[in-house]
């Protein structure tokens, strides 16, 4: 199976309506105007639908931050892009998609992006991202995606996420319900490890790390958020292979990952924008998850 991992679109709609700016959006608009406007290049997304088809991608996994300040106009732009993809896709929200307390409470993101489950065909289908913050999708024989929503609204100077105790319980239950011997890709906006800026961390990330360490069926952990592409094989530490797709719209430096799943290994080819999308790094990893000690 071939998967494209992409994240952090940050579609933007500038608004100076004072009623819409009595929130964190004022800071978000100013940050866009004086910083990110000169950095992001959304035109880099335009070639991707055709490229994904040329590369015979089977599934697109999207790691959140579709919007900048969770405005409906931003979600509409993001949805318009996603609808150009001919492949099926699965998505999780990022912190910018739950940017204000109102958008978080109203779950505005889910009006535009739902991974969809029309019936309960398996016990894991009881769980859905909107209500529980976790859901599982069978994507191929022996392979599942565990999607997590760890984003939340925060104060103006914070972009922290939260892996709550309730979400931990749901995620653990889902993993226990999956067929023995099947493999899992975990898709989350946040990395589970701490970053150099504490205000951007995932709270209770250590609990997520512990869950991953005792869940050897989780082979890959995919995230965005940092805007820094990275590939790390953490299997010797009883953790998955961790892939950060970076920011797809980073001007002149956008990145995303092409992942091939095979029975005994996976192949990761990273793409970077340099006037066009080109591969710049390739890694092959054997599945070597170590069993839990004790």
C-alpha positions as CSV (number, residue, x, y, z in Angstrom):
1,X,0.0,0.0,0.0
2,X,1.2,3.5,-0.8
3,X,0.4,6.4,1.4
4,X,1.0,10.2,1.1
5,X,1.5,11.9,4.5
6,X,0.9,15.7,4.4
7,X,0.2,18.3,7.0
8,X,-0.1,22.0,7.9
9,X,-1.9,23.8,5.1
10,X,-2.7,26.9,7.1
11,X,-5.3,28.3,4.7
12,X,-6.0,31.9,5.7
13,X,-8.9,34.4,5.5
14,X,-8.0,37.8,6.8
15,X,-10.8,39.5,8.7
16,X,-11.0,42.8,10.4
17,X,-14.6,42.3,11.7
18,X,-14.3,43.4,15.4
19,X,-16.8,40.8,16.4
20,X,-14.7,38.0,15.0
21,X,-11.5,39.4,16.5
22,X,-12.6,39.5,20.1
23,X,-10.6,36.3,20.6
24,X,-7.2,34.8,19.9
25,X,-7.9,35.5,16.2
26,X,-6.5,39.1,16.6
27,X,-3.1,37.7,17.4
28,X,-3.4,35.0,14.6
29,X,-4.2,37.7,12.0
30,X,-1.3,39.9,13.1
31,X,1.1,36.9,13.0
32,X,-0.1,36.0,9.5
33,X,0.2,39.6,8.3
34,X,3.6,40.3,9.6
35,X,5.2,36.9,9.6
36,X,3.6,33.9,7.9
37,X,2.2,35.7,4.9
38,X,5.7,36.1,3.5
39,X,6.6,32.5,4.4
40,X,3.7,30.3,3.2
41,X,3.1,29.5,-0.5
42,X,-0.2,27.8,-1.0
43,X,0.5,27.4,-4.7
44,X,2.8,24.5,-3.8
45,X,-0.3,22.4,-3.1
46,X,-1.7,22.8,-6.7
47,X,0.5,20.1,-8.3
48,X,-0.1,17.5,-5.6
49,X,-3.4,15.9,-6.8
50,X,-1.9,15.1,-10.2
51,X,1.4,14.0,-8.6
52,X,-0.3,11.7,-6.1
53,X,-2.2,10.1,-9.1
54,X,1.1,9.7,-11.1
55,X,2.7,8.1,-8.0
56,X,-0.2,5.7,-7.6
57,X,-0.9,6.8,-4.1
58,X,-3.7,4.7,-2.4
59,X,-4.4,6.9,0.6
60,X,-3.7,10.4,1.9
61,X,-3.2,11.0,5.6
62,X,-3.6,14.6,6.6
63,X,-2.1,15.7,9.9
64,X,-4.1,18.9,10.7
65,X,-3.8,22.7,10.7
66,X,-6.0,23.0,7.7
67,X,-6.8,26.5,8.8
68,X,-5.1,29.5,10.5
69,X,-7.7,30.7,12.9
70,X,-10.6,28.2,12.4
71,X,-12.7,30.6,10.3
72,X,-15.4,29.0,8.1
73,X,-13.8,30.7,5.1
74,X,-10.5,29.0,5.8
75,X,-12.1,25.6,6.2
76,X,-13.9,26.1,2.9
77,X,-10.6,26.8,1.1
78,X,-9.1,23.7,2.7
79,X,-12.1,21.6,1.8
80,X,-11.9,22.8,-1.8
81,X,-8.3,21.6,-2.0
82,X,-9.0,18.2,-0.4
83,X,-11.8,17.7,-2.8
84,X,-9.3,17.8,-5.7
85,X,-7.7,14.6,-4.4
86,X,-8.8,11.5,-6.2
87,X,-7.6,9.3,-3.4
88,X,-9.4,8.5,-0.2
89,X,-8.1,10.5,2.8
90,X,-8.2,10.4,6.6
91,X,-7.5,13.6,8.6
92,X,-7.1,14.8,12.2
93,X,-7.4,18.4,13.3
94,X,-4.5,20.6,14.5
95,X,-4.3,23.3,17.1
96,X,-5.2,26.0,14.5
97,X,-8.4,24.0,13.6
98,X,-9.6,24.5,17.2
99,X,-8.1,28.0,17.4
100,X,-10.7,29.7,19.5
101,X,-12.7,28.4,22.5
102,X,-15.9,28.9,20.4
103,X,-14.6,26.9,17.4
104,X,-13.4,24.2,19.8
105,X,-16.7,23.9,21.7
106,X,-18.8,24.0,18.4
107,X,-16.4,21.5,16.8
108,X,-16.4,23.6,13.6
109,X,-13.6,21.5,12.1
110,X,-15.9,18.5,11.9
111,X,-18.5,20.3,9.8
112,X,-16.0,20.2,7.0
113,X,-13.8,17.2,7.6
114,X,-15.2,13.9,8.8
115,X,-13.5,10.6,8.1
116,X,-16.9,9.0,8.0
117,X,-18.4,5.8,9.5
118,X,-21.9,5.1,8.5
119,X,-22.4,1.9,10.4
120,X,-20.9,-0.1,13.2
121,X,-19.3,-3.1,11.5
122,X,-16.6,-3.8,14.1
123,X,-16.5,-2.9,17.8
124,X,-13.9,-0.2,17.1
125,X,-16.5,1.6,14.9
126,X,-18.3,2.8,18.1
127,X,-15.5,5.3,18.6
128,X,-15.3,8.5,16.5
129,X,-13.0,11.4,16.4
130,X,-15.6,14.1,17.0
131,X,-17.0,12.6,20.2
132,X,-14.2,10.5,21.6
133,X,-11.1,12.0,20.1
134,X,-10.0,8.7,18.8
135,X,-11.1,6.3,16.0
136,X,-9.7,3.5,13.9
137,X,-10.0,2.8,10.2
138,X,-9.0,-0.4,8.4
139,X,-7.0,0.7,5.4
140,X,-5.7,-2.6,4.0
141,X,-5.6,-6.3,5.1
142,X,-3.7,-6.3,8.4
143,X,-3.4,-2.5,8.6
144,X,-5.3,0.1,10.6
145,X,-5.0,3.9,11.2
146,X,-5.6,5.1,14.7
147,X,-6.5,8.8,14.4
148,X,-6.2,11.0,17.5
149,X,-7.6,14.5,18.2
150,X,-5.3,16.0,20.8
151,X,-5.8,19.6,19.8
152,X,-7.6,22.1,22.0
153,X,-8.2,25.8,22.3
154,X,-5.6,27.6,24.5
155,X,-4.7,31.1,25.6
156,X,-3.2,33.5,23.0
157,X,0.4,32.6,23.6
158,X,0.0,28.8,23.7
159,X,-0.4,26.1,21.1
160,X,-0.3,23.1,23.5
161,X,-2.3,19.9,22.9
162,X,-3.5,17.4,25.4
163,X,-3.5,13.6,25.5
164,X,-6.1,13.5,28.3
165,X,-6.7,10.5,30.6
166,X,-10.0,9.9,28.9
167,X,-8.5,9.9,25.5
168,X,-5.7,7.6,26.7
169,X,-8.5,5.2,27.9
170,X,-10.3,5.3,24.5
171,X,-7.1,4.8,22.5
172,X,-6.0,1.9,24.7
173,X,-9.4,0.3,24.3
174,X,-9.3,0.7,20.5
175,X,-5.9,-1.0,20.4
176,X,-7.1,-3.9,22.5
177,X,-10.1,-4.4,20.2
178,X,-8.1,-4.6,17.0
179,X,-7.4,-8.1,15.6
180,X,-4.2,-9.8,17.0
181,X,-1.4,-9.6,14.6
182,X,-2.6,-6.6,12.7
183,X,-0.4,-3.5,12.4
184,X,-1.3,0.1,13.2
185,X,-0.4,3.6,12.0
186,X,-1.0,6.3,14.6
187,X,-2.0,9.7,13.1
188,X,-1.8,12.7,15.4
189,X,-1.1,16.4,14.9
190,X,1.4,16.6,17.8
191,X,4.6,14.7,18.4
192,X,4.5,12.9,21.7
193,X,7.9,14.1,22.8
194,X,8.7,17.6,24.2
195,X,9.9,20.3,21.9
196,X,12.3,23.2,22.4
197,X,9.4,25.5,23.0
198,X,7.3,24.3,25.9
199,X,4.3,26.3,24.8
200,X,4.0,24.1,21.8
201,X,4.1,20.7,23.6
202,X,1.6,17.9,23.9
203,X,0.6,17.8,27.6
204,X,0.7,14.2,28.9
205,X,2.9,13.3,25.9
206,X,4.7,10.9,28.2
207,X,1.5,9.0,28.7
208,X,1.1,8.6,24.9
209,X,4.7,7.5,24.7
210,X,4.1,4.9,27.4
211,X,1.0,3.7,25.5
212,X,3.0,3.4,22.3
213,X,5.8,1.5,24.1
214,X,3.4,-1.2,25.3
215,X,1.6,-1.4,22.0
216,X,4.1,-3.1,19.5
217,X,1.3,-3.3,16.9
218,X,1.8,0.4,16.3
219,X,4.5,0.5,13.6
220,X,4.4,4.1,12.5
221,X,3.6,7.4,14.3
222,X,2.8,10.2,11.9
223,X,2.5,13.9,12.9
224,X,3.0,17.5,11.8
225,X,2.8,20.7,14.0
226,X,6.6,21.4,14.1
227,X,7.0,22.5,10.5
228,X,10.3,20.6,10.6
229,X,10.6,17.5,8.5
230,X,12.1,14.5,10.3
231,X,12.3,10.7,10.1
232,X,13.3,8.7,13.2
233,X,13.5,5.0,13.8
234,X,12.7,4.6,17.5
235,X,12.1,0.9,17.4
236,X,15.2,0.1,19.6
237,X,13.4,2.1,22.3
238,X,10.2,0.0,21.8
239,X,8.6,2.9,20.0
240,X,7.3,3.3,16.4
241,X,9.1,4.8,13.4
242,X,8.2,8.5,13.8
243,X,7.6,10.6,10.6
244,X,7.1,14.3,10.7
245,X,5.8,15.4,7.3
246,X,6.8,19.1,7.9
247,X,4.7,21.9,6.5
248,X,3.5,21.5,2.9
249,X,3.2,25.2,2.2
250,X,6.5,26.4,3.7
251,X,7.7,28.7,0.9
252,X,10.4,27.0,-1.1
253,X,10.9,24.3,1.5
254,X,7.6,22.5,1.8
255,X,7.8,18.8,2.5
256,X,5.7,15.7,2.7
257,X,6.3,11.9,2.9
258,X,5.5,9.0,0.5
259,X,5.2,5.7,2.5
260,X,5.2,2.2,1.1
261,X,3.9,-0.5,3.4
262,X,5.3,-4.0,2.8
263,X,5.0,-7.2,4.9
264,X,8.5,-7.0,6.5
265,X,9.5,-3.4,6.0
266,X,8.4,0.1,4.9
267,X,10.0,2.5,2.5
268,X,9.8,6.3,3.1
269,X,10.6,8.8,0.4
270,X,10.5,12.4,1.4
271,X,9.6,15.1,-1.0
272,X,10.6,18.8,-0.9
273,X,9.5,21.8,-3.0
274,X,12.3,23.3,-5.1
275,X,10.4,25.0,-7.9
276,X,8.6,21.6,-8.1
277,X,8.1,18.6,-5.9
278,X,11.2,16.3,-5.9
279,X,12.3,13.5,-3.7
280,X,15.3,14.4,-1.5
281,X,15.6,11.6,1.0
282,X,14.8,7.8,1.0
283,X,14.9,5.4,3.9
284,X,14.0,1.7,4.3
285,X,13.1,0.3,7.7
286,X,12.5,-3.3,8.7
287,X,9.8,-3.9,11.2
288,X,11.7,-4.6,14.4
289,X,9.5,-3.5,17.3
290,X,10.8,-4.9,20.5
291,X,8.4,-6.7,22.9
292,X,7.5,-5.1,26.2
293,X,9.8,-6.1,29.0
294,X,8.5,-7.5,32.3
